[in-house]
Amino acid sequence: MAVSSQGLTFTFGGTTLSVTNVSVNETQDLIDATDLGVAQNSRRIYVGGFASDAEVTIEYFGDLLTSGTSGALVIAGPIAYTGTATISSSSVSASVGDLVRGSATFRVV
């Protein structure tokens, strides 16, 4: 079943902004736990759960968010995501006759 992303918002630093696009990418560090006793032509054994990283990129309507700022990130609407985040990069663009649009990439811990 398809779900509309209409009405998606995010809050950061006490400001709530309307989302136009959001992308959440999570990675997990894996450690190679294969020992010398592994059978020939067998697959390697990996163990996870040691460290995870998340990067969230949000395009939104509104003013520039300052890189290096940290705080609580809350995405609300049809999808939900929360975490303590730091803005790793941000930009803003404005065209005459259009809304001010921003983009920010967050590192979430």
ChimeraX commands (.cxc) that place a marker at each C-alpha (Angstrom):
marker #1 position 0.00,0.00,0.00 radius 0.5
marker #1 position 1.39,3.40,-0.97 radius 0.5
marker #1 position 1.68,6.07,1.71 radius 0.5
marker #1 position 1.69,9.79,0.94 radius 0.5
marker #1 position 4.44,11.91,2.46 radius 0.5
marker #1 position 2.19,14.99,2.43 radius 0.5
marker #1 position 2.43,16.93,5.69 radius 0.5
marker #1 position 5.89,15.70,6.65 radius 0.5
marker #1 position 7.68,18.13,9.00 radius 0.5
marker #1 position 10.86,18.20,11.01 radius 0.5
marker #1 position 11.89,20.05,14.15 radius 0.5
marker #1 position 15.46,21.06,14.93 radius 0.5
marker #1 position 16.63,23.68,17.39 radius 0.5
marker #1 position 13.05,24.55,18.34 radius 0.5
marker #1 position 12.05,25.38,14.75 radius 0.5
marker #1 position 9.50,23.30,12.83 radius 0.5
marker #1 position 9.84,23.34,9.03 radius 0.5
marker #1 position 7.95,21.70,6.14 radius 0.5
marker #1 position 9.84,18.90,4.40 radius 0.5
marker #1 position 9.99,18.63,0.61 radius 0.5
marker #1 position 12.33,15.62,0.55 radius 0.5
marker #1 position 13.94,13.44,3.20 radius 0.5
marker #1 position 16.49,10.64,2.99 radius 0.5
marker #1 position 17.61,8.53,5.96 radius 0.5
marker #1 position 20.71,6.36,5.52 radius 0.5
marker #1 position 21.89,4.13,8.35 radius 0.5
marker #1 position 25.06,2.04,8.38 radius 0.5
marker #1 position 26.36,-0.53,10.81 radius 0.5
marker #1 position 30.04,-1.32,11.40 radius 0.5
marker #1 position 30.75,-5.01,10.97 radius 0.5
marker #1 position 33.81,-6.83,12.29 radius 0.5
marker #1 position 35.30,-9.77,10.45 radius 0.5
marker #1 position 35.14,-12.60,13.00 radius 0.5
marker #1 position 36.40,-15.32,10.66 radius 0.5
marker #1 position 39.07,-17.46,12.36 radius 0.5
marker #1 position 41.77,-19.69,10.90 radius 0.5
marker #1 position 39.57,-22.75,11.43 radius 0.5
marker #1 position 37.11,-21.75,8.69 radius 0.5
marker #1 position 36.64,-24.46,6.08 radius 0.5
marker #1 position 38.08,-23.95,2.62 radius 0.5
marker #1 position 35.70,-22.06,0.29 radius 0.5
marker #1 position 33.45,-21.11,3.22 radius 0.5
marker #1 position 31.99,-17.67,3.70 radius 0.5
marker #1 position 33.52,-15.15,6.05 radius 0.5
marker #1 position 31.76,-14.55,9.38 radius 0.5
marker #1 position 30.83,-10.98,10.33 radius 0.5
marker #1 position 29.60,-9.71,13.68 radius 0.5
marker #1 position 27.65,-6.45,13.98 radius 0.5
marker #1 position 26.28,-4.24,16.69 radius 0.5
marker #1 position 29.42,-2.32,17.61 radius 0.5
marker #1 position 28.84,1.10,16.09 radius 0.5
marker #1 position 26.15,2.56,13.92 radius 0.5
marker #1 position 25.96,5.76,11.99 radius 0.5
marker #1 position 23.02,7.58,10.49 radius 0.5
marker #1 position 22.94,10.41,8.02 radius 0.5
marker #1 position 19.73,12.29,7.33 radius 0.5
marker #1 position 19.40,14.70,4.42 radius 0.5
marker #1 position 16.38,16.98,4.43 radius 0.5
marker #1 position 15.21,19.48,1.85 radius 0.5
marker #1 position 12.72,21.94,3.27 radius 0.5
marker #1 position 11.00,25.32,2.95 radius 0.5
marker #1 position 12.67,27.91,5.15 radius 0.5
marker #1 position 15.84,29.72,6.12 radius 0.5
marker #1 position 19.42,28.46,6.45 radius 0.5
marker #1 position 20.28,26.11,9.30 radius 0.5
marker #1 position 23.84,26.69,10.54 radius 0.5
marker #1 position 26.42,23.93,10.01 radius 0.5
marker #1 position 27.96,22.62,13.22 radius 0.5
marker #1 position 24.79,23.16,15.25 radius 0.5
marker #1 position 23.71,20.21,17.42 radius 0.5
marker #1 position 20.35,19.37,18.93 radius 0.5
marker #1 position 17.33,17.08,18.87 radius 0.5
marker #1 position 16.08,16.15,15.38 radius 0.5
marker #1 position 12.46,15.03,15.14 radius 0.5
marker #1 position 10.84,14.03,11.84 radius 0.5
marker #1 position 7.06,13.73,12.14 radius 0.5
marker #1 position 4.27,12.75,9.79 radius 0.5
marker #1 position 3.79,9.57,7.75 radius 0.5
marker #1 position 7.31,8.50,8.80 radius 0.5
marker #1 position 8.91,9.21,12.15 radius 0.5
marker #1 position 12.56,9.50,13.10 radius 0.5
marker #1 position 14.28,11.01,16.15 radius 0.5
marker #1 position 17.83,11.40,17.36 radius 0.5
marker #1 position 20.49,13.77,18.56 radius 0.5
marker #1 position 22.04,15.31,15.45 radius 0.5
marker #1 position 24.70,17.71,14.24 radius 0.5
marker #1 position 24.37,19.57,10.95 radius 0.5
marker #1 position 27.33,18.55,8.79 radius 0.5
marker #1 position 26.36,20.71,5.79 radius 0.5
marker #1 position 23.60,23.12,4.85 radius 0.5
marker #1 position 22.56,25.39,2.01 radius 0.5
marker #1 position 19.75,27.72,1.07 radius 0.5
marker #1 position 18.46,29.00,-2.27 radius 0.5
marker #1 position 15.92,31.60,-3.23 radius 0.5
marker #1 position 14.40,32.50,-6.58 radius 0.5
marker #1 position 12.24,35.54,-7.26 radius 0.5
marker #1 position 8.59,34.53,-7.06 radius 0.5
marker #1 position 9.35,31.24,-5.28 radius 0.5
marker #1 position 9.67,30.10,-1.67 radius 0.5
marker #1 position 13.04,30.04,0.11 radius 0.5
marker #1 position 14.33,26.46,0.02 radius 0.5
marker #1 position 16.94,24.92,2.28 radius 0.5
marker #1 position 18.84,21.68,2.47 radius 0.5
marker #1 position 20.67,20.21,5.46 radius 0.5
marker #1 position 22.59,17.01,6.11 radius 0.5
marker #1 position 22.61,15.74,9.69 radius 0.5
marker #1 position 24.90,13.20,11.38 radius 0.5
marker #1 position 22.76,11.39,13.93 radius 0.5
marker #1 position 24.08,9.56,17.00 radius 0.5
marker link #1:1,2 radius 0.2
marker link #1:2,3 radius 0.2
marker link #1:3,4 radius 0.2
marker link #1:4,5 radius 0.2
marker link #1:5,6 radius 0.2
marker link #1:6,7 radius 0.2
marker link #1:7,8 radius 0.2
marker link #1:8,9 radius 0.2
marker link #1:9,10 radius 0.2
marker link #1:10,11 radius 0.2
marker link #1:11,12 radius 0.2
marker link #1:12,13 radius 0.2
marker link #1:13,14 radius 0.2
marker link #1:14,15 radius 0.2
marker link #1:15,16 radius 0.2
marker link #1:16,17 radius 0.2
marker link #1:17,18 radius 0.2
marker link #1:18,19 radius 0.2
marker link #1:19,20 radius 0.2
marker link #1:20,21 radius 0.2
marker link #1:21,22 radius 0.2
marker link #1:22,23 radius 0.2
marker link #1:23,24 radius 0.2
marker link #1:24,25 radius 0.2
marker link #1:25,26 radius 0.2
marker link #1:26,27 radius 0.2
marker link #1:27,28 radius 0.2
marker link #1:28,29 radius 0.2
marker link #1:29,30 radius 0.2
marker link #1:30,31 radius 0.2
marker link #1:31,32 radius 0.2
marker link #1:32,33 radius 0.2
marker link #1:33,34 radius 0.2
marker link #1:34,35 radius 0.2
marker link #1:35,36 radius 0.2
marker link #1:36,37 radius 0.2
marker link #1:37,38 radius 0.2
marker link #1:38,39 radius 0.2
marker link #1:39,40 radius 0.2
marker link #1:40,41 radius 0.2
marker link #1:41,42 radius 0.2
marker link #1:42,43 radius 0.2
marker link #1:43,44 radius 0.2
marker link #1:44,45 radius 0.2
marker link #1:45,46 radius 0.2
marker link #1:46,47 radius 0.2
marker link #1:47,48 radius 0.2
marker link #1:48,49 radius 0.2
marker link #1:49,50 radius 0.2
marker link #1:50,51 radius 0.2
marker link #1:51,52 radius 0.2
marker link #1:52,53 radius 0.2
marker link #1:53,54 radius 0.2
marker link #1:54,55 radius 0.2
marker link #1:55,56 radius 0.2
marker link #1:56,57 radius 0.2
marker link #1:57,58 radius 0.2
marker link #1:58,59 radius 0.2
marker link #1:59,60 radius 0.2
marker link #1:60,61 radius 0.2
marker link #1:61,62 radius 0.2
marker link #1:62,63 radius 0.2
marker link #1:63,64 radius 0.2
marker link #1:64,65 radius 0.2
marker link #1:65,66 radius 0.2
marker link #1:66,67 radius 0.2
marker link #1:67,68 radius 0.2
marker link #1:68,69 radius 0.2
marker link #1:69,70 radius 0.2
marker link #1:70,71 radius 0.2
marker link #1:71,72 radius 0.2
marker link #1:72,73 radius 0.2
marker link #1:73,74 radius 0.2
marker link #1:74,75 radius 0.2
marker link #1:75,76 radius 0.2
marker link #1:76,77 radius 0.2
marker link #1:77,78 radius 0.2
marker link #1:78,79 radius 0.2
marker link #1:79,80 radius 0.2
marker link #1:80,81 radius 0.2
marker link #1:81,82 radius 0.2
marker link #1:82,83 radius 0.2
marker link #1:83,84 radius 0.2
marker link #1:84,85 radius 0.2
marker link #1:85,86 radius 0.2
marker link #1:86,87 radius 0.2
marker link #1:87,88 radius 0.2
marker link #1:88,89 radius 0.2
marker link #1:89,90 radius 0.2
marker link #1:90,91 radius 0.2
marker link #1:91,92 radius 0.2
marker link #1:92,93 radius 0.2
marker link #1:93,94 radius 0.2
marker link #1:94,95 radius 0.2
marker link #1:95,96 radius 0.2
marker link #1:96,97 radius 0.2
marker link #1:97,98 radius 0.2
marker link #1:98,99 radius 0.2
marker link #1:99,100 radius 0.2
marker link #1:100,101 radius 0.2
marker link #1:101,102 radius 0.2
marker link #1:102,103 radius 0.2
marker link #1:103,104 radius 0.2
marker link #1:104,105 radius 0.2
marker link #1:105,106 radius 0.2
marker link #1:106,107 radius 0.2
marker link #1:107,108 radius 0.2
marker link #1:108,109 radius 0.2
view
